[in-house]
Amino acid sequence: MHRTVYDEDHESFRQTLRAFIDAEVVPHYDEWFQAGIVPRELYTKLAELGIFGIEVPEEYGGAGIESHKFTAIQYEETARAGVTFGGSGVHVLLALPYIKMLATEEQKQRYLPNFVSAEEMWALAMTEPGAGSDLAGMRTTAKRDGDHYVLNGAKTFITGGVLADRVIVCARTSPPRDDDRRFGISLFAVDAHSDGYTVGRKLDKLGLRTSDTAELSFEDVRVPVEDLLGEENQGFSYLGRNLPSERWGIAHGAYAQAEAAVRFAKDYVQQRTIFGKTVASFQNTKFELAACKAEVDAAQAVADRALEALDAGELTPAEAASAKVFCTEVAHRVIDRCLQLHGGYGFINEYPIARLYADNRVNRIYGGTTEVMKTIIAKDMGL
Ligand SMILES: Cc1cc2nc3c(=O)[nH]c(=O)nc-3n(C[C@H](O)[C@H](O)[C@H](O)COP(=O)(O)OP(=O)(O)OC[C@H]3O[C@@H](n4cnc5c(N)ncnc54)[C@H](O)[C@@H]3O)c2cc1C
C-alpha cells in the first residue's frame, strides 16, 4: 500500500537526517550507551541542523511548520539506525506545545530563540514519587510571594532532567476543590540554574540508557511571576490538551521501533547459518517475520492516521490513547519475536535488537500506562 503522509520535502529531510545519524551518532553511540548520557554537543549539532526550530514560528527563529511529520521522521530514522537522540525528544514533543499554546508574546521572545539554538534545553516535570498515573495527587507547591512564586517539592522520572536548562514544572498553587481534584495546578517555566533547584540521581534504567532521566527537587526556589505559563490553577486542563500529541509521539515511535526490529531480524536470519542452512530458511522464521510484518503494517496505518489527525487539530484524547495502546502493544510483541529469532545474540547489547527490546519496554508505561489509556478509551465509549 502506498504511504501518503509524506511528500518530497519530508523525504529529502529523511535523507539529510539519515546522513547526520550515520556520521554524527552511530560512530559514538556505544560510548554514549556506556556513559548513560549523550554529550550536550549533540544537541548543539541537532540545533545547527535545524531540528529544534522546525515547529517554531519564523519570527522566533524557527521554520514555522505546523506539522509533526518531521518529528515522525526523526522517530523512524533513529529507530532504523538503532539509536536515540538522548533525552532531547522531550524538548520538542513535550515542552514546545506548552510554550506555543501558553506563552505570552514577551515569554515567546525570551524563550524561543534559545530553544531553537539549544542554548536552553527544556524538559517537562509532571510526575512525582507519589503521583504518576494520579497526577492530581501531586504535592509540589508554588506559593505566591510578591513578584515571585516559591517552589517546594520533588519530581521523578524527568526525561532530559540532567541536561535541561529550563523545565516546565507542574505545581499546586491552590488546594484541590471538593468537587474538582484537578483544580489548583499551575505550570511554571523554571530556570534550572536557580538557587534551591537540585538535580538528584540520574536514574539507572533498563532501557533508553542514553536518555538522562532524573529526580529533581526544589527547596524555596524563587520563580519570577513572568515564568508562570498560562493562567494560575488551570494547569490540568493544559496537560489534558497536550497529552494527545505526546501519546501520538510514543505510538509513532513504537511503530518505528517495531519496523526496525523486523528489518534487524530479517538481516540477521539471512546471514546466520545453523544445521547447514540459514535461519531464514526455516518455515517458522518466515511465518514469524510475515506475522510481524502484518502487525507493523497495521501499526503504521494507525500511527499515520493519528499523525494526520494531530496535524489537523482533530486527534481526540481517546483516539490518541487508542493509537498508543495499539502501536505500543504491537511493538512489544513484534520486538520480542524478532529478538527470539536472534537466539542468544539477541540478548547481547552489541546487537541493536537487544537495545530496542529494552528501549521499547517503557512505551507501555510512560505518557500514561496502557491501563490508564484503556480507562480513557472506555470512558469515551460511555463505560
Ligand atoms: C523512562 C521514563 C521517562 C519518563 N519521563 C517523564 C517525563 O519526562 N516527565 C514526567 O512528568 N514523567 C515522566 N515519566 C513518568 C511516567 O509518565 C510515569 O511513570 C507513568 O505515568 C506511570 O506512573 P507511575 O510510574 O507512578 O506508576 P503508577 O501510577 O504507580 O502505576 C502503577 C500501576 O498501576 C496501574 N494503574 C494506575 N492507575 C490505574 C487505573 N485507574 N486502573 C488500573 N490500573 C491503574 C498502572 O497502569 C501501573 O500498572 C517517565 C517514566 C519513565 C519510566
The ligand as an SDF file (V2000), in Angstrom:
LIG
                    3D

 53 58  0  0  0  0  0  0  0  0999 V2000
   11.9580    6.3360   31.4180 C   0  0  0  0  0  0  0  0  0  0  0  0
   10.8300    7.1960   31.9030 C   0  0  0  0  0  0  0  0  0  0  0  0
   10.7530    8.5200   31.4690 C   0  0  0  0  0  0  0  0  0  0  0  0
    9.7420    9.3510   31.9510 C   0  0  0  0  0  0  0  0  0  0  0  0
    9.7220   10.6700   31.5730 N   0  0  0  0  0  0  0  0  0  0  0  0
    8.8640   11.5160   32.1920 C   0  0  0  0  0  0  0  0  0  0  0  0
    8.9500   12.9290   31.9790 C   0  0  0  0  0  0  0  0  0  0  0  0
    9.7750   13.4120   31.1900 O   0  0  0  0  0  0  0  0  0  0  0  0
    8.1260   13.7500   32.6690 N   0  0  0  0  0  0  0  0  0  0  0  0
    7.1990   13.2600   33.5450 C   0  0  0  0  0  0  0  0  0  0  0  0
    6.4800   14.0540   34.1370 O   0  0  0  0  0  0  0  0  0  0  0  0
    7.0720   11.9260   33.7530 N   0  0  0  0  0  0  0  0  0  0  0  0
    7.8860   11.0440   33.1160 C   0  0  0  0  0  0  0  0  0  0  0  0
    7.7920    9.6870   33.3420 N   0  0  0  0  0  0  0  0  0  0  0  0
    6.7830    9.2090   34.2750 C   0  0  0  0  0  0  0  0  0  0  0  0
    5.6980    8.3290   33.6430 C   0  0  0  0  0  0  0  0  0  0  0  0
    4.8250    9.1020   32.8790 O   0  0  0  0  0  0  0  0  0  0  0  0
    5.0200    7.5660   34.7880 C   0  0  0  0  0  0  0  0  0  0  0  0
    5.9580    6.5830   35.2150 O   0  0  0  0  0  0  0  0  0  0  0  0
    3.7210    6.9050   34.3700 C   0  0  0  0  0  0  0  0  0  0  0  0
    2.7370    7.8720   34.1140 O   0  0  0  0  0  0  0  0  0  0  0  0
    3.1950    5.9320   35.4230 C   0  0  0  0  0  0  0  0  0  0  0  0
    3.1890    6.4930   36.7080 O   0  0  0  0  0  0  0  0  0  0  0  0
    3.8760    5.6810   37.9350 P   0  0  0  0  0  0  0  0  0  0  0  0
    5.2200    5.2810   37.4790 O   0  0  0  0  0  0  0  0  0  0  0  0
    3.7550    6.4860   39.1560 O   0  0  0  0  0  0  0  0  0  0  0  0
    3.0120    4.3610   38.0520 O   0  0  0  0  0  0  0  0  0  0  0  0
    1.6970    4.1830   38.9600 P   0  0  0  0  0  0  0  0  0  0  0  0
    0.7740    5.3080   38.6970 O   0  0  0  0  0  0  0  0  0  0  0  0
    2.1210    3.9120   40.3550 O   0  0  0  0  0  0  0  0  0  0  0  0
    1.0840    2.8560   38.3380 O   0  0  0  0  0  0  0  0  0  0  0  0
    1.3510    1.5170   38.8520 C   0  0  0  0  0  0  0  0  0  0  0  0
    0.4290    0.5350   38.1490 C   0  0  0  0  0  0  0  0  0  0  0  0
   -0.9380    0.8660   38.4550 O   0  0  0  0  0  0  0  0  0  0  0  0
   -1.6780    0.8900   37.2500 C   0  0  0  0  0  0  0  0  0  0  0  0
   -2.7920    1.8420   37.3380 N   0  0  0  0  0  0  0  0  0  0  0  0
   -2.7360    3.1670   37.6130 C   0  0  0  0  0  0  0  0  0  0  0  0
   -3.9630    3.7040   37.5550 N   0  0  0  0  0  0  0  0  0  0  0  0
   -4.8140    2.7050   37.2250 C   0  0  0  0  0  0  0  0  0  0  0  0
   -6.2330    2.6170   36.9950 C   0  0  0  0  0  0  0  0  0  0  0  0
   -7.0110    3.7050   37.0900 N   0  0  0  0  0  0  0  0  0  0  0  0
   -6.7680    1.4210   36.6850 N   0  0  0  0  0  0  0  0  0  0  0  0
   -5.9660    0.3230   36.5730 C   0  0  0  0  0  0  0  0  0  0  0  0
   -4.6250    0.3280   36.7650 N   0  0  0  0  0  0  0  0  0  0  0  0
   -4.0710    1.5000   37.0730 C   0  0  0  0  0  0  0  0  0  0  0  0
   -0.6620    1.3520   36.2100 C   0  0  0  0  0  0  0  0  0  0  0  0
   -1.1160    1.0570   34.8960 O   0  0  0  0  0  0  0  0  0  0  0  0
    0.5550    0.5680   36.6170 C   0  0  0  0  0  0  0  0  0  0  0  0
    0.4750   -0.7300   36.0890 O   0  0  0  0  0  0  0  0  0  0  0  0
    8.7720    8.8320   32.8440 C   0  0  0  0  0  0  0  0  0  0  0  0
    8.8460    7.4960   33.2460 C   0  0  0  0  0  0  0  0  0  0  0  0
    9.8580    6.6790   32.8100 C   0  0  0  0  0  0  0  0  0  0  0  0
    9.9420    5.2710   33.3120 C   0  0  0  0  0  0  0  0  0  0  0  0
  1  2  1  0
  2  3  1  0
  2 52  2  0
  3  4  2  0
  4  5  1  0
  4 50  1  0
  5  6  2  0
  6  7  1  0
  6 13  1  0
  7  8  2  0
  7  9  1  0
  9 10  1  0
 10 11  2  0
 10 12  1  0
 12 13  2  0
 13 14  1  0
 14 15  1  0
 14 50  1  0
 15 16  1  0
 16 17  1  0
 16 18  1  0
 18 19  1  0
 18 20  1  0
 20 21  1  0
 20 22  1  0
 22 23  1  0
 23 24  1  0
 24 25  2  0
 24 26  1  0
 24 27  1  0
 27 28  1  0
 28 29  2  0
 28 30  1  0
 28 31  1  0
 31 32  1  0
 32 33  1  0
 33 34  1  0
 33 48  1  0
 34 35  1  0
 35 36  1  0
 35 46  1  0
 36 37  1  0
 36 45  1  0
 37 38  2  0
 38 39  1  0
 39 40  1  0
 39 45  2  0
 40 41  1  0
 40 42  2  0
 42 43  1  0
 43 44  2  0
 44 45  1  0
 46 47  1  0
 46 48  1  0
 48 49  1  0
 50 51  2  0
 51 52  1  0
 52 53  1  0
M  END
$$$$
